[in-house]
Amino acid sequence: MKRYAEFIEEQNEIAVRKKLKLAKAKSERKGRNSKVGYQQGNKVVSSEYKGLTKKNGLTYAKIQQPGKGSTSTVPVSDIRTVND
């Protein structure tokens, strides 16, 4: 079954953080990884979501780079879709 992608472009940061936490919990219960789509330049890239972190008072999503296996951070404001 295809996963449902929820578009979150016009929502505030608090709502986005809540959706990310719910998606991670739901995917962990089902034994799979949640995915997020985030803005990188002019395109939207999809990768695995690993959790939230705070740096200098801003909230970032930890993501695993597609193909590389390394973890990096993306500002929550750049996240466009959440797949659970």
Backbone as JSON, one array per atom type, in Angstrom:
{
  "sequence": "MKRYAEFIEEQNEIAVRKKLKLAKAKSERKGRNSKVGYQQGNKVVSSEYKGLTKKNGLTYAKIQQPGKGSTSTVPVSDIRTVND",
  "N": [[0.83, -1.17, 0.0], [0.52, 2.21, -0.81], [2.12, 4.93, 0.81], [0.7, 7.71, 2.57], [1.2, 11.04, 1.79], [1.47, 14.01, 3.5], [0.89, 17.35, 2.9], [2.5, 20.17, 4.15], [3.02, 22.85, 3.8], [1.88, 25.39, 4.4], [1.67, 25.62, 7.15], [2.27, 26.45, 10.62], [5.34, 26.42, 12.65], [4.99, 25.01, 15.07], [2.83, 23.28, 14.56], [3.99, 21.74, 12.55], [6.12, 20.48, 13.92], [4.61, 18.91, 15.68], [3.26, 17.19, 13.88], [5.47, 15.85, 12.81], [6.44, 14.46, 15.07], [4.22, 12.8, 15.62], [4.11, 11.31, 13.24], [6.57, 9.95, 13.36], [6.21, 8.37, 15.66], [4.03, 6.79, 14.86], [5.1, 5.41, 12.64], [7.16, 3.99, 13.9], [5.67, 2.26, 15.51], [4.6, 0.65, 13.55], [6.84, -0.5, 12.56], [8.55, 0.63, 10.62], [10.3, 3.21, 8.73], [9.81, 6.72, 8.96], [9.32, 9.22, 6.46], [10.39, 12.36, 5.16], [9.82, 15.2, 3.1], [11.83, 17.74, 1.93], [12.81, 21.13, 1.23], [15.37, 21.73, -0.99], [17.33, 23.8, -2.42], [15.93, 24.41, -5.51], [14.33, 22.2, -5.62], [12.35, 19.5, -4.17], [13.42, 17.18, -1.86], [13.34, 13.81, -0.78], [13.77, 12.01, 2.24], [14.8, 9.85, 5.0], [13.38, 10.39, 8.2], [14.73, 11.19, 11.33], [14.35, 12.4, 13.82], [13.96, 15.26, 16.1], [15.92, 18.2, 16.8], [17.47, 20.85, 18.66], [19.13, 23.88, 17.98], [20.85, 26.71, 18.81], [18.47, 27.98, 19.62], [16.68, 27.43, 17.57], [14.6, 25.06, 15.84], [15.4, 21.98, 14.39], [15.13, 19.34, 11.99], [16.36, 16.07, 12.13], [17.77, 14.29, 9.56], [18.39, 11.49, 7.39], [20.72, 11.39, 4.91], [19.88, 10.73, 1.54], [21.22, 7.91, -0.05], [23.8, 8.41, 0.95], [23.94, 7.81, 3.69], [24.65, 9.33, 5.86], [23.84, 11.53, 8.61], [22.1, 14.59, 8.75], [21.02, 17.99, 9.43], [17.97, 19.79, 8.97], [16.24, 22.84, 8.66], [13.08, 23.23, 10.29], [11.28, 24.82, 8.97], [11.79, 24.36, 6.29], [10.7, 21.93, 5.63], [8.42, 20.1, 3.67], [6.68, 17.92, 3.12], [5.25, 15.11, 4.9], [5.58, 11.72, 5.37], [4.03, 8.96, 6.74]],
  "CA": [[0.0, 0.0, 0.0], [1.29, 3.44, -0.9], [2.02, 5.79, 1.98], [0.03, 8.99, 2.37], [2.06, 12.19, 2.02], [0.68, 15.17, 3.93], [1.55, 18.6, 2.56], [2.47, 21.03, 5.33], [3.67, 24.09, 3.4], [1.32, 26.63, 4.94], [1.41, 25.48, 8.57], [3.32, 27.05, 11.44], [6.36, 25.5, 13.12], [4.46, 24.17, 16.14], [2.03, 22.23, 13.92], [4.91, 20.87, 11.81], [6.79, 19.64, 14.91], [3.63, 17.93, 16.17], [3.06, 16.2, 12.82], [6.68, 15.04, 12.73], [6.46, 13.55, 16.22], [3.17, 11.8, 15.43], [4.5, 10.43, 12.14], [7.65, 9.08, 13.82], [5.63, 7.39, 16.58], [3.2, 5.86, 14.08], [5.95, 4.54, 11.82], [7.86, 3.07, 14.79], [4.73, 1.22, 15.9], [4.41, -0.24, 12.41], [8.12, -1.11, 12.24], [9.17, 1.19, 9.41], [10.88, 4.54, 8.89], [9.03, 7.81, 8.38], [10.05, 10.01, 5.47], [10.0, 13.76, 4.99], [10.28, 15.89, 1.91], [12.29, 19.06, 2.33], [13.26, 22.01, 0.16], [16.82, 21.82, -1.16], [17.46, 24.6, -3.64], [14.66, 24.55, -6.21], [13.58, 20.95, -5.67], [12.0, 18.85, -2.9], [14.13, 15.91, -1.72], [12.75, 12.95, 0.24], [14.72, 11.19, 2.98], [14.29, 9.29, 6.25], [13.33, 11.29, 9.34], [15.34, 10.56, 12.5], [14.01, 13.08, 15.07], [14.12, 16.71, 16.18], [17.0, 18.72, 17.6], [17.48, 22.31, 18.77], [20.43, 24.53, 17.91], [20.77, 28.18, 18.9], [17.08, 28.42, 19.77], [15.88, 27.04, 16.41], [14.32, 23.63, 15.77], [15.83, 21.33, 13.16], [14.8, 17.92, 11.84], [17.51, 15.24, 11.76], [17.42, 13.45, 8.43], [19.47, 10.68, 6.84], [20.92, 11.74, 3.51], [19.63, 9.61, 0.63], [22.37, 7.37, -0.75], [25.06, 8.61, 1.66], [23.89, 7.18, 4.99], [25.02, 10.25, 6.92], [22.74, 12.29, 9.17], [22.28, 16.04, 8.76], [19.87, 18.7, 9.96], [17.23, 20.66, 8.05], [15.31, 23.67, 9.42], [11.69, 22.76, 10.22], [10.57, 25.64, 8.0], [12.05, 23.85, 4.94], [10.02, 20.65, 5.43], [7.24, 20.29, 2.84], [5.75, 16.78, 3.23], [5.54, 14.09, 5.91], [5.01, 10.41, 5.06], [4.12, 8.08, 7.9]],
  "C": [[0.88, 1.24, 0.0], [1.06, 4.3, 0.33], [1.39, 7.12, 1.61], [0.99, 10.12, 2.71], [1.18, 13.39, 2.37], [1.49, 16.43, 3.64], [1.4, 19.57, 3.72], [3.07, 22.4, 5.04], [3.17, 25.31, 4.14], [1.03, 26.56, 6.44], [2.57, 26.08, 9.37], [4.25, 25.98, 12.02], [5.86, 24.55, 14.2], [3.67, 23.0, 15.55], [2.94, 21.24, 13.17], [5.64, 19.95, 12.78], [5.86, 18.56, 15.43], [3.41, 16.82, 15.15], [4.28, 15.29, 12.68], [6.76, 14.03, 13.86], [5.43, 12.45, 16.07], [3.54, 10.81, 14.33], [5.6, 9.48, 12.56], [7.11, 8.0, 14.75], [4.81, 6.34, 15.83], [4.06, 4.89, 13.27], [6.74, 3.57, 12.69], [6.95, 1.94, 15.26], [4.55, 0.19, 14.79], [5.72, -0.88, 11.95], [8.73, -0.62, 10.95], [9.68, 2.6, 9.7], [9.96, 5.59, 8.27], [9.91, 8.61, 7.44], [9.51, 11.42, 5.45], [10.53, 14.26, 3.66], [10.65, 17.3, 2.31], [12.84, 19.82, 1.13], [14.78, 22.06, 0.14], [17.07, 22.52, -2.49], [16.09, 24.8, -4.26], [13.83, 23.28, -6.22], [13.3, 20.42, -4.26], [12.62, 17.46, -2.89], [13.48, 15.12, -0.59], [13.84, 12.12, 0.9], [14.1, 10.74, 4.29], [14.43, 10.3, 7.38], [13.82, 10.57, 10.58], [15.01, 11.25, 13.82], [14.21, 14.58, 14.98], [15.31, 17.06, 17.06], [16.89, 20.23, 17.64], [18.91, 22.8, 18.74], [20.2, 26.03, 17.92], [19.34, 28.69, 18.94], [16.17, 28.08, 18.6], [15.7, 25.53, 16.4], [14.69, 23.1, 14.39], [15.36, 19.88, 13.17], [16.08, 17.18, 11.44], [17.04, 14.31, 10.65], [18.64, 12.66, 7.99], [19.56, 10.96, 5.36], [20.68, 10.54, 2.6], [20.9, 9.19, -0.1], [23.68, 7.47, 0.01], [25.09, 7.9, 3.01], [24.27, 8.08, 6.14], [23.8, 11.05, 7.37], [23.08, 13.77, 9.15], [21.01, 16.68, 9.32], [19.29, 19.63, 8.91], [16.31, 21.53, 8.91], [13.87, 23.19, 9.22], [10.9, 23.56, 9.19], [10.76, 25.16, 6.57], [11.32, 22.55, 4.64], [8.7, 20.9, 4.72], [6.24, 19.16, 2.95], [6.22, 15.84, 4.33], [4.82, 12.81, 5.49], [5.14, 9.55, 6.3], [3.9, 6.64, 7.5]]
}
